[in-house]
Amino acid sequence: MKGIRDKVAIVGMGCTRFGELWDKSVEDLIVEAAYEAYEDASIEPKDIEAAWLGTVQSGLTAISLSAPLKLQYLPVTRVENMCCTGTEALRAAAYAVAAGVYDVVLAVGVEKLKDTGWMGVQGSNIVGETSLGVAGAKPDFSAPEMFARLAVRYFSRYGIDIEEGKRYLAKIVVKNHHNGALNQKAHYQKEVTEEQVLKSPIVAYPLGILDSCGVSDGASAAILTRADMAKKFRKDPIYIKALAVSTGAHQELRDDYDYTHLEENVQAAQMAYKEAGIKDPRKELSIAEVHDCFSIHEMLIYEDLGWSSRGQAKEDIEAGTFTLGGELPVNTDGGLKCFGHPLGASGLRMIYEVYKQLQEKAGARQVKNPHLGMTHNLGGIVPGACIGACSILGN
Amino acid sequence: MIGITSMGVHIPIYRLNRENIARAWQTRSLGGEKAVAGYDEDSLTMAVNAAQHCVARGNRYTAIQGTFFASTTSPYKEKQAATAIAATLDLPSNTYTADITGSLRGATMAMNLATGMIKGGMAENVIIVGSDCRLGMPQSDHEQRFGDAAVAVVMGNSDPIAEVKASYSVYDEFIDQWRFENDIFVRSWEERFTISEGYMRVLKRSVTEFLEKGGMKPEDFSKAIFPGPDYRSQIGLAKSLGFDPKTQLVQPLFSSVGHGGSAEPLLTLCVALEQANKGDRILFTSYGDGSDLFVLEVTDNIERLKDSQGLKAQLDRRLEINYEKYLSWRNLLPIGLPRRPEPQMRSVPRRWREQKRILALCGNKCRNCGTIQYPPQRVCVGCGKKDDFDDYSFIGRKGQVFTFATDRLSPSKNPPTMSAVVEFEGGGRMITELTDCEPDALKIGMPAEITFRKMNQSTEMIDYFWKARPLMDGLKYLEGGVHERD
């Protein structure tokens, strides 16, 4: 297995502001993200040779991408892999370049959630018939419920009472809102206090509304090329070091599953570290963007991705390890917490932040002297029917 | 020796105090409370739970060759419900099934049919469930009187707890209570007429004829059951027939459950049998479009009914609801639910091919590595071996809560929705919805059992499945759980 390391570079990226964009269509979002990326890469639309669209519910076919951008008669494909969809669009594009089939390709992730009028996002109803199937009879639990279950067990396992546990979670939320307040593309650009988080109404016990990410519209885009061609486009291309996806197969049916970690996170991260040649991720990574759909998930991610040892995430939270000025800044752009989670757009939005950080163009959020950045998504029916996706990028 | 070999009961956990109804309408309270089927229950789910209790109390593996469902409130006007009960009991396909609808004495009619089947060699054991969720029109006496309940009996030809010594039936074309095709509320004629010329006349005549035929006298019976619209009329009837209401008449559960409709005769019989001793003779009757009458003699197998999940335990276990909630659960008061995507696509073929896992709650156990998995898998989640499993049913198994959560986004008529991962004794896990439980009671380690419920209901289909609820034996765990704060 040779892997993708250093074969493909990102030479341009675009990202819309995320939010409740009542006056913007899917077409508007795609055009804005793609044209920012074209401009960033100093290319013309006609330079694109192939394109991939990542969206979960804002378009069923590639036409949803080719039509707004007028990518007439190009090979265009729509990909979908739940919350990892944006990262999957980039992965498909990168592999096509690495295979030598194309030189310049486009990956776009888009989602327009706010037209539905729903609270939260679609869940089990879009998964279709699975081997978990109990036709129409399965409980229709929401996403916060699935993560709340993990929180209850995690706190119990490590002897943390719920009040104490909620305080650790609140610190994660406060950190992400602090970062989001520095980001003009975030949906929520406002600081929150620990007390506000602790007092927010319960959505799924023990998680409150402020433990949950928003529901937003947004799009992001990337232009990829061969690593050996990258410098023709710009002096500071960003190189793909690893792309990893790990898909679960119902480990939750087993009596030995602990409900305090998500193995897809662990496996995707280990694959990515191996591909990128990373031995000590906590030391080697300069920045990470992770899937903080609910605060408890970011806490589990610290352990699942190998940065905190099991049961010790609380100590790293207390120590400020993952704050903007900390040892390993996490969700420097505000995360899903402040961007919301337009499913197909999130993965590429995270990559956008790492890309800008590695180019030292992140403004007030800029971390010092970055070399390696990581992104992470998790999607699916939690636990056991999940997809974990990681990317590692370097300058 | 034909008789009742087991008896099971399902009283829904919810109670509506009649004062709440009276207060809403500025009317007189009939006193006490009534049992109210939960938002996720109907006459079929209650019947399944009573049937499960009944077979667990008897011998679960007794071969049952017939299933009768007696109800005036079957969820289906066209389509049988007894088949669903048989499927949840995983009975073989040559089991005889029938619904008896339209009469409040359906359950005793079924007892007579079962007796005939057993006598004729068509069956050795037959299960009969009486179950009803009748609606009285808001502000009416019916609304206060009717309660929801289900009771199941197995009739068989060996080891009865109460032997049928004699039986008798009469029909009587009499219009006292009725519902037409599209009625959701029970209609009735003036009570002064229906009680004196209906209930009193029919039972007086039939009891007198029955006793005369068998050369029996009122003093031959330790107990008598005369199910009727109210207790006062029952006392009057007992007196006029020469029975002592104080010592012989079995008092119905009007102040705690209400009139249970098709379940009412068996419910009162359940009161009698759970207190009965060996040798007791019971005059058991029913009323509705005539009357069915039985002489039952209690045997020493009566000990089988003295378990901790019987009628008394179910009456003690209660959660009070208010009138508004009751109205919304009965679709008499529309409510606004959270705006959420439609649940997954309904598909009858899917439900049909997955029937065993849905109704009989059947998972599988790997012959190679022993992993128990639900729903059943083709390739083992433990060792990866393909198609090498035995069926493994979770019905009747107890478990405990491994982890839990609440869910305020999932639309519910009794928010918040509660979830639990239940670990079952002997292995296997299930992510379930919790019901019959207050969020304050949720706790890791809480003992739980499964219960048959409606999951979703659209105008097109009802999705029946199993949920978990706190185990009745584990009531102490209902105290001191975590508290949800908003």
Interface residues (C-beta under 8 A of the other chain):
Chain A: T116 G117 W118 M119 G120 V121 Q122 G123 S124 N125 V127 G128 E129 S131 L132 G133 V134 A135 G136 A137 K138 P139 D140 F141 S142 P144 E145 M146 A148 R149 L150 A151 V152 R153 S156 I162 P201 I202 V203 A204 Y205 P206 A249 H250 Q251 E252 L253 R254 D255 Y257 Y259
Chain B: P338 R339 R340 P341 E342 P343 Q344 M345 R346 S347 R350 R351 E354 R357 I358 T371 I372 Q373 Y374 P375 Q377 R378 V381 G382 F402 T403 F404 A405 T406 D407 R408 L409 S410 P411 P416 T417 S419 V421 E423 G427 G428 R429 I431 T432 E433 P439 L442 I444 M455 N456 M461 D463 Y464 F465 K467 V482 E484 R485 D486
